[in-house]
Structure formats: C-alpha cells, structure tokens
Amino acid sequence: MFIGHYGPAVWDTQRGHGTPLVTLWQGFLAVQFVDIIWAVLVIMGIEGPGTNATGMPIFNIPWSHSLLTSLILAVFAGALFRVFKPSAGARGFWVIAALVFSHWVLDLIVHRPDLPLYPGSKMLFGFGFWNYPILAYILEMGLVFAGFLFWQKVTTAKHPKYDYALWIFFAVMAALQVYVILIPGLAVQAGTFDQQAGPQGAALGVTTLTIFFGMAAIVAWIEKGRPSKFSA
C-alpha cells in the first residue's frame, strides 16, 4: 500500500473529543515509518523491488517488513515519541505504536506474498489485492478521503485557502497513487510491466524519502491553518 497508509494518520484517542495527542504531520511520518526504514535499506542496497518464482513483481523486504520487525519498530517509535513528548503519556505511546503497526496490516491486504513472519522466514504473507488495480486504487484513496473528511470536520480553517489546500493536496496524492501504483498494476495485468522503468537502487530510496518527508511538510503547513476545534 502507498497513499492508503495515510488514512489512519488522523486517528487519535482524543481527536474529535479533545486536543490531539499526535499532530497530523507526526501521524504521516508514523504510518510510513516502516517504509522510511525500507527506503534507507534500499539506499544501502539491502532491500528493493524483486519478482517471485512466477515472475510477478514483489518486494524484497525481509528486514523492514517482517511482522516481527514491524512490531519492534512500533514499540521503538512509540517510546521515541514519549521521550520527545512526555506530556502525551502512555496514551501517546500507544497511538504512535498503533499507527506504525497499521502499515504492516494494510500492506498485508494489498501486497502479493512478500511479507515475512521474521527476517529470513520462508513463510510469506500477502492477500494480493493489488492484483485488482482499480479496486485497490478505490480502497487506498477511499481510506485517505475518509480520513481527510473526518479531519476537516474536527478542525477549523483560519482562512478558506486551507480548505482548498487540503483537497488540492488530496488530488496530488491521488495522482501520485495513479503513477506509482495504478499504472504499474494495470501494466502487470496486461503483461507489459517493466520493473526497470522507474528509479532504481539509491535513486529509488532517495525519491521515496523525499516524497514521505515532503508530504509531511505540506500537511504540517495545512495543519497550521487548521487548528483543532478542541484546542485551547
């Protein structure tokens, strides 16, 4: 999953009822934390795209995306958040940990079997919903649309431009999903997929990190103009 990961980013045990524990830009980084680690490993030449025995495109992700690693990263990120934001308390820890682990859960739905139980495990998981690219696109963008709709409801725009900016940002995300996931998925269906067509190696890792941190920065700017209705 790519853009769909951002759907749960608005989730917070207090959002909609009180001042949020986790800002939206922090949630954006949390839900992609597993892929941030993946991008670093891609730059180092340890992980990257691959194919299975039948020639279907999968990811070579034994370290970053194993179930065990995802649980460890969730605990680590939650602990790190609590260190830098102690006022969030134990609840903040669990919110961040849940957001980080949501990455593995959503990847399980769309990935072809390439998610190991632990690094080196031959048992690979993945329900393969990406084999239905149009439906997968609707699912991913639907998650983000629902998240943004809820976030718009529990925040107040300081100026109408922050309403426009939110949905322009959504349109940009939808376009990214088309380019990165939908078009390659349709190419796989048609038998014309070329894995070498996009960025490779370190360039892929750097591009991925640029997208993740760039989108977090954009949503942080929008967030400044959309304070919570429950904030002091």
N, C-alpha and C positions, 0 to 999 in steps of 0.2 A: 504494500500500500504506500501511496505517496501523499497526495494532498489530503486524503481522507483522515490521516492521522491527526490533523488539526481540529477535527470535530470535537473530540473530548477535551481540548485545551481550555475551554471555558468552564469546565467542571470544577467546582469548589464547594466544600461543605457549607460555606457561608454565602456564596454568590447568589443573589436573589433574595437574601434574608438579612445580610449584614455586610460590613466592609470586607471585601475579599481577602483571603489569606495569600493568594497567589495572583500576581498580575497576569494579564493575558500574554505578554511577551515572555514571561517566565514559563507559562504553560506551553507556549510554542516551542521553546527550547527543550522542555521536559519530554514532550511527546515524540520529539525527534532525537532524543539523546542517544538511543541505540544506533540510529543511522549516522549520527555525528561520529561515534566511535568507529562505525563501519567506514566512513569516509577517510578517517585518519589511517585505518588499516589498509585501505585501497592505495593511499598515497605511499605507504610503506611497502606496497607490493605483496601484502599478506592475504588480502581478500579481493574480490571483484566479480564481475559477471562470468557466467560459465554456461555449460549445457549439460543435460543429463544423458543417459545411455541412449535415449531415442532421438537425441539432437534438439530437444526442446530447451529453450532458454531458461535457466535458473540462475541463482546467485551462489557463488562460493563464499559462504558466510559461517564457517564453523565456529568462529570465536565470538563475533559480535552478536549473532542472532540465535545462539543456542538458548534453550529455555533456562538453563542454569545461569548463563551469563546475564540474561535479561533480569532475572531475579536479583542477582548481585548488583547490577547497575541500578536497579530500582532502589535498593536499600542504600547504596552509596550516594545516589542523588538526593534521596530524602534526608540523609544525615548531613550532607553538604548544605542543603537548604536550611536546615535547622541551625547549623553553625552560623551562617550568614544572616539568618532572620530568626533569632531565638524567640521573638515575640509570637511567631506562628505556632510555637509549641509542638506537641505530639501530633496535633491535627494537621499542621502544615507538612510534617514529615510524611504522613500517610497520603495526603493529597498528591504530593510530588511523586512518591513511590508508585501510586496507582497510575498517574499519568505516564510515567516512564514505562511501566509494565504493559500499559494499554497498547504500546507499539507492537509487542510480540503477539498479543491477542488478535489485533486487526491484521497483522501480516499472516497469521495462521489462516485467516479466511481467504485471502487473495493469492498468496504465493502457491506456486507448484511445489511439491515436496522438496524443500531445501533447508528447512529449519530443524537443526539437530536438537536432541534432548540435552546434550552436553558437548563441549568441544571434542571432536573425534568420534562421536557416536555415529553408528551406521543407520540408526533409526531416524528417519527424516519425516517432518510433518509439513502439511500444507494442503488446504482444500481445493486450491486451483481455480478460484473464482475468476482469476484473470483470463481463463480460457473463454470467458464470455465478456469480451471487452466493453461492449455497450452497457450491459447490466452492471459491470464493475465500475464503469465511469459514473453511472447514475448513483450507485451506492456511495462512492467516495465523495462526490460533490454534494450528495444529499446530507451526509454527515456534517460537512462544513456549513452548508446552508442552514441546517437546523441549529448548529452551534452559534453562528453569527446572528440568527434571528433572535435567539434567546439573549445573547449578549446585548443586542440593540435594545431589547425590552428592559433590561436591568441597568442600563446606563443612560445618561442624558448628554446629548450633544451640545457643546458650548456654542456651536455655530453649525448651520446646515451643511457646510463643507465636510464636516466629519461624518455625516450620514452618507454623502456622496462618496467620500473616500473609502468608507467601509465596503460599499458594494462595487466600486471600481476595483478595489483590491481583490474582492471575491472573483470578479471577471478575469483578472490577471491570473489568479490561482487556477481557475477553470481552464484557461488557455494553456498554462503550464502542464496541467494534467493531460490535456489532449496531446501535446507534443511529446511528453516524456513517457506516458503510459498508453493512452488510447491508440495513437498511430502505430507504435510498435506492436501492440496487441493485435490490431487488425492485420498487420503485416505477417505476424505469426500464423494467423488463421489462413491467410492467402498463400502462405509458403514462400513469401518474399522477404522475410526478416533478415536483415544484415546486422549482426552484432557489432561489426567494426565501423558502422556508420556514425556513431556518436563518439563523445570523448572517451578516451581510454586511459588506464593507469592513473598517474598522478593528476592529470588534467581532469579526470572524472571526479576524483576526490576533492580537488580544489573547487570545481564547479558546484559540487554538492554542498560543500561548506558555505560557499558564497550565497547560494540560494537560501539555505536554512537561516543563516545569520542576517541576511538581507531582509527576509520576510519577518523575522522577529523585530528588526529595527523599524520596519514600516508599521507593524501593528503597534509598536510602542509609541510611535508618533500619533497614530489614530487614537490610542488609548488616553493620551494626554488631553485630547479634546473630547473624550467620552468618559468622565468620571462616573463611578458607581452611584446609583441613586441613594445608596445607603451609607456612603462615605460622609465623614464629618465635614 
